[in-house]
Amino acid sequence: MSPLETEASLNTASSKPIAWAAINEAMLVLVLLSTIAYLSGCKPTDWLGAAAVFITFLHGQLSFDMQESQDKMPVATVQNYHWSSRLFVTKEILWIATFMMTGSWPLCAGSLIFATYPHWRAWLRQK
């Protein structure tokens, strides 16, 4: 059982849909990044980049979960938590520009997936 599946099985019934949503999001991103690595030449650097971008995605996913948790608290324990998503998207926009300038198309595609993540995350989790 993967760490995400283990976490999902340990959560209460009310939080299981969110855990499954996170697993589905991760699988979607993994398939997209693998496809991009394959189509871009299947070089070891493409696969290494895809793996690095996937781990970065999982980190971002956790960050958004923590931000949503702070939103629900009567008084947030991290006062500037709302900057997390803004910095996340800004960082990805800067990476997109960098990767476009260097011709690193698999990494550029990964950053595009991430820059739009807050929007498609909300859409997927409403379903």
LINJOLIN-V556187 format. One record per residue. N is the residue number from 1. RES is the residue in one letter. D_CENTER is the distance of its C-alpha to the mean C-alpha in Angstrom with 1 decimal. Layout:
n=N res=RES d_center=D_CENTER
n=N res=RES d_center=D_CENTER
This chain:
n=1 res=M d_center=20.6
n=2 res=S d_center=17.0
n=3 res=P d_center=15.8
n=4 res=L d_center=13.6
n=5 res=E d_center=16.7
n=6 res=T d_center=18.9
n=7 res=E d_center=17.1
n=8 res=A d_center=17.3
n=9 res=S d_center=21.0
n=10 res=L d_center=21.8
n=11 res=N d_center=20.6
n=12 res=T d_center=23.1
n=13 res=A d_center=23.6
n=14 res=S d_center=22.4
n=15 res=S d_center=18.9
n=16 res=K d_center=18.5
n=17 res=P d_center=17.2
n=18 res=I d_center=14.2
n=19 res=A d_center=13.7
n=20 res=W d_center=14.3
n=21 res=A d_center=11.9
n=22 res=A d_center=9.0
n=23 res=I d_center=10.7
n=24 res=N d_center=11.2
n=25 res=E d_center=7.7
n=26 res=A d_center=7.1
n=27 res=M d_center=10.5
n=28 res=L d_center=10.1
n=29 res=V d_center=7.6
n=30 res=L d_center=10.0
n=31 res=V d_center=12.9
n=32 res=L d_center=12.1
n=33 res=L d_center=11.6
n=34 res=S d_center=14.7
n=35 res=T d_center=16.6
n=36 res=I d_center=16.1
n=37 res=A d_center=17.2
n=38 res=Y d_center=20.1
n=39 res=L d_center=21.2
n=40 res=S d_center=21.2
n=41 res=G d_center=23.8
n=42 res=C d_center=22.4
n=43 res=K d_center=23.3
n=44 res=P d_center=22.2
n=45 res=T d_center=20.5
n=46 res=D d_center=18.4
n=47 res=W d_center=17.3
n=48 res=L d_center=16.9
n=49 res=G d_center=14.7
n=50 res=A d_center=12.6
n=51 res=A d_center=12.5
n=52 res=A d_center=11.7
n=53 res=V d_center=8.8
n=54 res=F d_center=7.4
n=55 res=I d_center=8.3
n=56 res=T d_center=6.8
n=57 res=F d_center=3.2
n=58 res=L d_center=5.1
n=59 res=H d_center=6.7
n=60 res=G d_center=4.7
n=61 res=Q d_center=4.5
n=62 res=L d_center=8.0
n=63 res=S d_center=8.9
n=64 res=F d_center=8.6
n=65 res=D d_center=10.6
n=66 res=M d_center=13.0
n=67 res=Q d_center=13.5
n=68 res=E d_center=14.4
n=69 res=S d_center=16.7
n=70 res=Q d_center=18.3
n=71 res=D d_center=18.9
n=72 res=K d_center=20.9
n=73 res=M d_center=23.1
n=74 res=P d_center=26.5
n=75 res=V d_center=26.2
n=76 res=A d_center=23.0
n=77 res=T d_center=23.3
n=78 res=V d_center=21.2
n=79 res=Q d_center=23.0
n=80 res=N d_center=20.6
n=81 res=Y d_center=17.3
n=82 res=H d_center=17.0
n=83 res=W d_center=16.5
n=84 res=S d_center=13.1
n=85 res=S d_center=11.4
n=86 res=R d_center=14.1
n=87 res=L d_center=13.7
n=88 res=F d_center=10.0
n=89 res=V d_center=11.0
n=90 res=T d_center=14.2
n=91 res=K d_center=13.0
n=92 res=E d_center=11.1
n=93 res=I d_center=14.3
n=94 res=L d_center=16.3
n=95 res=W d_center=14.6
n=96 res=I d_center=15.1
n=97 res=A d_center=18.7
n=98 res=T d_center=19.1
n=99 res=F d_center=17.9
n=100 res=M d_center=20.1
n=101 res=M d_center=23.0
n=102 res=T d_center=22.8
n=103 res=G d_center=22.2
n=104 res=S d_center=19.1
n=105 res=W d_center=18.0
n=106 res=P d_center=15.4
n=107 res=L d_center=13.6
n=108 res=C d_center=14.3
n=109 res=A d_center=12.8
n=110 res=G d_center=9.5
n=111 res=S d_center=9.6
n=112 res=L d_center=10.9
n=113 res=I d_center=8.0
n=114 res=F d_center=5.8
n=115 res=A d_center=9.1
n=116 res=T d_center=9.6
n=117 res=Y d_center=6.4
n=118 res=P d_center=8.8
n=119 res=H d_center=11.4
n=120 res=W d_center=10.4
n=121 res=R d_center=8.8
n=122 res=A d_center=12.3
n=123 res=W d_center=14.1
n=124 res=L d_center=12.9
n=125 res=R d_center=13.6
n=126 res=Q d_center=17.0
n=127 res=K d_center=18.2
